[in-house]
Amino acid sequence: PKMTMLYFLALVLSVVGSVVAKGKDSEHRQLAGSAKYSSFQCIGGSQVLDENSMKQASVTVFPLNDAAHRTCLFKNICSEDGKLTYYSKYGSDKVPVEYIPDGFKGNLFHVAYLRAFTLPIQSKVGQIPSSHPFSPTDLTFLDSNSWSFNYGHYLIDNIIPAFMTAKIFNLPFADSQQLFENNCRLFSTLEPAFSDRIVTYNRSMGTYRQACLAKLDGMYGHFFDKPPLYLDNMGSSTMCFKKLMVGQGSTFGLKSIDLSRGYFLKEFRDFVLQRLVKRLPHVVLPPQEDLILVGMRTVGSAGGKVINDLCESVGAALKSHSDFSAKYKVECFVPSDLTFEDEIRQVQRAKVIVSVHGTISYMSLFSRDGTQQISIANPKELKENQILLYATHFHTLYLTWDKMQRLPGLLYHSLSLSEEYHGN
């Protein structure tokens, strides 16, 4: 019996030891499996190939070979002492340099339209140190301040590019966050020229940097749940990102017509409107009216007297058309006098929008389906206004200031299209 008991105890200890050993082995495998490395994928390809291989005779067969034209999704990438760091399982000794971030010549481009401005990236071989903290946000956009104190620029330069890139990669935009290169300082040579200069068209906004910070603090909540991060506030710290979107996603910077953008613009409108009424239950979107809404700039801004007389010009153009003058009314307003949500409420009321170049022309993105817009600007401004041509839920006509005699005819055309859309 003693021998039997000893044998039994030995057997039990043997089994327990085996289980403990297997548990430790399993734990080791789990730890090994949790090792994190960086990876990336780009629209336009992840490789930057030798220019000579991209030509056949005198024809460049792959015009997007420039990394500046690409939008890339990086996974598990870290900011260390203000520099983005890519942790690779292998280096260029195993994989040709053109197919890893080293081939990007040490720079990453912002999602914003400032294609010429980049952030340095360095590569390290090995896993991300376990001590490196990760941002709790699933998707972060590498962004850059442009004229972020301006609603229109903030929408076109920053928010819409971020929204579009998330959709292109089939990632949810909700619970994402912006990572700005700097804390509302301006870029490159514009820094000394503008940062501490008073905003001339509205001196109550303070300096351009103060205006930028105030605008971002007041605006980000319409699109993001979390405030933006600033790399220059993280200069001596480390932060890793699960997913970081970089590259040229801008609606301004891409020079070719991209018909697919129309889909994103309408989806973007619906996202913002749904978020607006959920976050601010007191905001009620008004019904559409037989209204011609004229968006003005502040007195004395670019365009001078012609802009300031626009309200009267539209009123006179409407009176010249007896078909519509009894039904439609003209209402003029200065967008900068209103909050973002009140600007949206205004454009929701209109069937026709006549606007100068600026924020009001871009706020038409939030108008109702079938809205007609006449955008008046000089040729240089129309170049920036090109995004309005991509929209499918509203229709834009352009008019330059030197051809204002055509305004009555364009207004008649827009009112006719509005009547047709609404079945009248």
C-alpha positions in Angstrom: 0.0 0.0 0.0 2.9 2.4 0.9 4.4 1.8 -2.5 1.1 2.3 -4.2 0.6 5.6 -2.4 4.1 6.8 -3.3 3.5 5.8 -6.9 0.2 7.6 -7.0 1.8 10.8 -5.5 4.7 10.6 -8.0 2.1 10.2 -10.8 0.2 13.3 -9.6 3.3 15.4 -9.3 4.3 14.3 -12.8 1.0 15.3 -14.3 1.0 18.7 -12.4 4.5 19.4 -13.6 3.6 18.6 -17.1 0.6 20.9 -16.9 2.7 23.7 -15.4 5.3 23.2 -18.1 2.7 23.3 -20.8 1.1 26.4 -19.3 4.5 28.2 -19.2 5.1 27.1 -22.8 1.6 28.4 -23.8 2.3 31.7 -22.0 5.6 32.0 -23.8 3.8 31.5 -27.1 1.2 34.1 -26.2 3.9 36.6 -25.4 5.7 35.8 -28.6 2.4 36.2 -30.5 1.8 39.6 -29.0 5.0 41.1 -30.5 4.0 44.0 -32.6 5.6 45.2 -35.9 4.8 47.9 -38.3 3.2 47.4 -41.7 1.7 49.6 -44.4 -0.4 49.6 -47.6 -0.8 52.5 -50.1 -3.3 53.4 -52.7 -1.1 53.7 -55.8 1.2 50.9 -54.5 3.5 50.6 -51.5 6.7 50.8 -53.6 8.6 53.7 -55.1 10.3 52.3 -58.2 13.2 53.6 -60.1 12.0 56.3 -62.5 13.7 54.8 -65.5 11.7 51.6 -65.2 8.5 53.7 -65.2 9.0 54.9 -68.8 8.4 53.4 -72.2 10.0 55.6 -74.8 9.1 59.1 -73.7 5.8 58.1 -71.9 5.6 57.8 -68.2 3.4 54.7 -67.7 3.0 55.1 -64.0 2.5 58.7 -63.1 1.6 58.0 -59.4 5.1 56.8 -58.7 5.7 59.9 -56.6 4.9 59.1 -53.0 3.4 62.5 -52.7 0.4 61.3 -54.7 -0.4 58.4 -52.4 -2.5 57.7 -49.4 -1.1 55.1 -47.1 -2.4 53.3 -44.1 0.3 52.4 -41.5 -0.3 50.0 -38.7 1.6 49.9 -35.4 3.8 53.0 -36.0 5.2 55.1 -33.2 6.2 58.7 -32.6 9.5 58.8 -30.7 10.9 62.1 -29.7 8.8 63.8 -32.4 9.9 61.4 -35.2 7.7 58.7 -36.7 9.3 55.3 -36.3 8.6 52.2 -38.4 9.4 48.9 -36.7 10.1 46.2 -39.3 10.6 42.5 -39.0 13.3 42.9 -41.6 15.4 45.5 -43.2 16.6 46.4 -46.7 19.2 43.6 -46.4 16.3 41.1 -47.0 13.7 43.2 -48.9 14.5 45.7 -51.7 14.4 49.2 -50.3 11.8 50.3 -52.9 9.2 48.2 -51.2 9.6 49.4 -47.6 9.2 52.9 -46.1 12.9 53.5 -46.6 12.0 53.9 -50.2 9.9 57.0 -49.4 13.2 58.9 -48.9 12.6 59.3 -45.2 9.4 61.4 -45.4 5.7 60.9 -44.9 3.1 63.3 -46.4 0.1 64.7 -44.5 -3.5 63.8 -45.4 -4.1 67.6 -45.8 -3.6 69.3 -49.1 -0.1 70.6 -48.2 1.6 68.1 -50.3 5.0 69.8 -50.2 5.3 69.5 -46.4 6.4 66.2 -44.9 7.4 64.6 -41.7 10.5 62.5 -41.3 10.2 58.7 -40.8 12.9 56.4 -39.5 13.0 52.6 -39.7 14.2 50.2 -37.0 14.5 46.4 -37.3 12.8 44.6 -34.4 9.5 44.6 -32.5 7.9 47.6 -30.9 9.2 47.7 -27.3 6.6 46.5 -24.9 7.0 49.6 -22.8 5.8 51.8 -25.7 2.2 53.1 -25.0 -0.5 52.9 -27.7 -3.1 55.5 -28.3 -6.6 54.1 -27.4 -7.9 55.5 -30.7 -8.2 52.9 -33.5 -7.6 55.3 -36.4 -5.5 58.5 -36.4 -5.0 60.9 -39.3 -1.6 62.6 -39.8 -2.7 66.1 -40.6 -1.3 69.6 -41.0 -2.6 73.0 -40.2 -3.3 75.1 -43.2 -5.8 77.9 -42.7 -7.6 75.9 -40.0 -9.2 79.1 -38.5 -11.4 79.2 -41.6 -14.4 76.9 -41.7 -14.1 76.4 -45.5 -10.4 75.5 -45.4 -10.9 73.3 -42.4 -13.5 71.3 -44.2 -11.8 71.0 -47.6 -8.2 70.8 -46.5 -8.6 68.6 -43.4 -11.9 66.9 -42.7 -13.1 65.8 -46.1 -9.7 64.3 -47.0 -9.7 62.4 -43.7 -13.3 61.2 -44.2 -12.5 60.1 -47.8 -9.4 58.1 -46.9 -11.2 56.3 -44.1 -13.9 55.3 -46.5 -11.5 54.2 -49.2 -9.8 51.8 -46.8 -13.2 50.7 -45.5 -12.5 51.9 -42.0 -15.0 53.6 -39.6 -14.6 57.3 -39.3 -16.3 57.3 -35.9 -13.9 57.3 -32.9 -11.0 58.5 -35.1 -8.6 61.4 -34.2 -6.4 64.0 -35.9 -2.6 64.1 -35.2 -1.4 67.6 -36.2 2.2 68.3 -37.0 2.2 71.3 -34.7 0.1 73.1 -32.2 -1.5 75.6 -34.6 1.7 77.1 -35.8 1.7 77.6 -39.5 3.9 75.8 -42.0 7.3 76.5 -43.3 8.0 80.1 -44.4 4.5 81.3 -43.5 5.2 80.8 -39.8 7.0 84.1 -39.1 4.8 85.9 -41.6 1.4 84.9 -40.2 1.5 83.2 -36.7 1.6 86.4 -34.7 -0.1 88.6 -37.2 -3.6 89.9 -36.3 -6.4 88.4 -38.5 -7.0 91.5 -40.6 -10.6 90.8 -41.8 -11.7 90.2 -38.2 -9.4 91.7 -35.6 -11.5 90.3 -32.7 -10.1 86.8 -33.6 -6.6 87.9 -32.4 -3.6 86.4 -34.1 -3.8 83.7 -36.8 -2.5 81.2 -34.2 -5.0 82.2 -31.6 -7.8 82.1 -34.2 -6.6 78.6 -35.4 -6.7 77.2 -31.8 -10.1 78.7 -31.1 -11.5 77.4 -34.3 -10.2 73.9 -33.8 -11.4 73.8 -30.2 -14.9 74.8 -31.4 -15.0 72.8 -34.6 -13.5 69.3 -34.0 -16.5 68.1 -32.1 -18.7 68.4 -35.2 -16.6 65.5 -36.7 -14.5 63.9 -33.9 -15.2 62.7 -30.4 -11.7 63.4 -29.3 -9.6 66.7 -29.5 -6.7 66.7 -31.9 -3.2 65.6 -30.8 -0.2 67.8 -31.6 3.2 66.3 -32.4 5.1 69.2 -31.1 3.5 68.6 -27.7 4.9 65.1 -27.8 8.5 66.0 -28.7 10.0 64.3 -25.6 7.6 61.4 -25.3 6.6 58.2 -27.1 3.2 57.3 -28.5 2.3 54.5 -30.9 -0.7 54.3 -33.2 -2.7 51.3 -34.1 -3.6 52.8 -37.5 -2.2 56.0 -38.9 -3.4 57.4 -42.2 -0.9 59.5 -44.1 -0.4 60.8 -47.6 -2.1 62.9 -50.2 -5.8 62.6 -49.6 -6.7 66.1 -50.5 -9.5 67.4 -52.7 -7.4 70.4 -53.6 -4.0 68.8 -54.3 -5.1 66.1 -56.8 -5.1 67.7 -60.2 -7.3 65.2 -62.1 -11.1 65.0 -62.1 -12.1 62.1 -59.8 -15.8 61.3 -60.4 -16.0 59.0 -57.4 -15.6 61.9 -55.0 -19.3 62.9 -55.6 -20.3 59.8 -53.6 -18.1 60.7 -50.6 -19.3 64.3 -50.5 -23.0 63.3 -50.1 -22.1 60.6 -47.6 -20.0 63.2 -45.7 -23.0 65.6 -45.6 -25.2 62.9 -44.2 -22.6 61.9 -41.5 -22.2 65.5 -40.3 -26.0 66.2 -40.2 -26.8 63.0 -38.3 -24.0 63.8 -35.9 -25.1 67.4 -35.5 -28.6 66.7 -34.4 -27.5 63.9 -32.1 -24.8 66.0 -30.3 -26.9 69.1 -30.2 -30.6 68.0 -29.8 -31.7 71.7 -29.6 -30.6 72.2 -33.2 -33.6 71.6 -35.5 -33.0 71.5 -39.3 -35.5 73.9 -40.9 -37.7 73.0 -43.9 -36.6 74.1 -47.4 -38.2 77.3 -48.6 -38.6 79.1 -52.0 -35.4 81.0 -51.0 -32.4 82.4 -52.9 -29.7 82.7 -50.2 -26.9 85.1 -50.9 -23.7 84.5 -49.0 -21.6 87.6 -48.5 -18.1 88.4 -47.2 -17.3 91.0 -44.6 -17.1 94.6 -45.9 -13.8 95.5 -47.4 -12.7 92.0 -48.2 -11.4 90.9 -51.6 -13.7 92.0 -54.4 -14.5 95.3 -52.7 -17.6 97.1 -53.9 -18.8 94.4 -56.3 -19.0 91.9 -53.5 -20.8 94.3 -51.2 -23.4 95.1 -53.9 -24.0 91.4 -54.6 -27.2 91.3 -52.5 -28.8 94.1 -54.6 -27.6 92.5 -57.8 -29.3 89.2 -57.1 -32.5 91.0 -56.0 -32.5 93.0 -59.3 -31.9 89.8 -61.3 -34.8 88.1 -59.6 -37.2 91.1 -60.3 -36.3 90.8 -64.0 -37.9 87.4 -64.2 -41.7 87.6 -63.7 -41.9 83.8 -63.8 -40.2 83.6 -60.4 -40.2 87.0 -58.7 -43.6 86.5 -57.0 -42.7 83.0 -55.7 -39.0 83.4 -54.6 -37.5 85.7 -52.1 -33.9 86.9 -51.6 -32.1 86.8 -48.3 -28.5 87.9 -47.7 -26.2 87.1 -44.8 -22.6 87.1 -43.7 -21.5 83.5 -42.8 -18.8 84.7 -40.4 -21.6 86.2 -38.2 -23.0 82.7 -37.5 -21.9 79.5 -35.8 -21.1 76.4 -37.8 -24.5 74.8 -37.0 -26.4 78.0 -37.8 -24.6 78.2 -41.2 -25.9 74.6 -41.9 -29.4 75.7 -40.9 -29.2 78.6 -43.3 -28.1 76.5 -46.4 -30.8 73.9 -45.5 -33.5 76.5 -46.1 -32.3 77.5 -49.6 -33.3 76.2 -53.0 -30.7 78.4 -54.7 -27.5 79.7 -53.2 -25.5 82.6 -54.7 -22.2 83.0 -53.0 -18.8 84.7 -53.3 -15.7 82.5 -53.0 -15.1 81.4 -49.4 -16.7 79.4 -46.7 -20.3 79.9 -47.8 -19.6 78.3 -51.2 -18.3 75.2 -49.3 -21.1 75.2 -46.8 -23.4 74.3 -49.8 -22.0 70.8 -49.1 -24.6 70.6 -46.4 -27.5 71.8 -48.5 -30.5 69.6 -49.5 -30.6 67.5 -52.6 -31.4 69.4 -55.7 -30.0 72.8 -54.4 -28.6 75.0 -57.2 -25.5 77.1 -56.5 -24.0 80.0 -58.4 -20.4 80.6 -57.2 -18.9 83.9 -58.1 -15.1 84.3 -57.9 -12.0 85.3 -59.9 -10.3 82.6 -62.0 -7.7 81.8 -59.4 -10.4 81.2 -56.7 -12.4 79.0 -59.1 -9.3 76.7 -59.3 -9.7 76.1 -55.6 -13.5 75.8 -55.9 -13.2 72.8 -58.2 -14.5 70.4 -55.4 -17.9 71.9 -55.9 -18.0 70.3 -59.4 -17.7 66.8 -57.9 -20.9 67.1 -55.8 -23.9 65.2 -57.0 -26.5 66.3 -54.4 -26.3 69.9 -55.5 -25.4 71.6 -58.8 -22.9 74.4 -59.2 -22.5 77.1 -61.9 -19.4 79.3 -62.0 -19.4 83.0 -62.8 -16.4 85.4 -62.8 -16.6 88.9 -61.5 -15.9 90.4 -64.9 -19.0 88.8 -66.4 -21.6 89.9 -63.8 -23.9 90.9 -66.7 -24.6 87.2 -67.1 -26.0 86.9 -63.5 -29.7 87.3 -64.5 -29.5 84.6 -67.2 -27.7 82.2 -64.8 -30.2 82.9 -62.0 -33.1 82.1 -64.4 -31.3 78.8 -65.4 -30.8 77.9 -61.7 -34.4 78.6 -60.8 -35.7 76.6 -63.7 -33.6 73.6 -62.7 -34.9 74.0 -59.1 -38.5 74.0 -60.3 -37.8 70.9 -62.4 -36.2 69.1 -59.5 -39.1 69.8 -57.2 -41.7 68.8 -59.8 -43.2 72.3 -60.3 
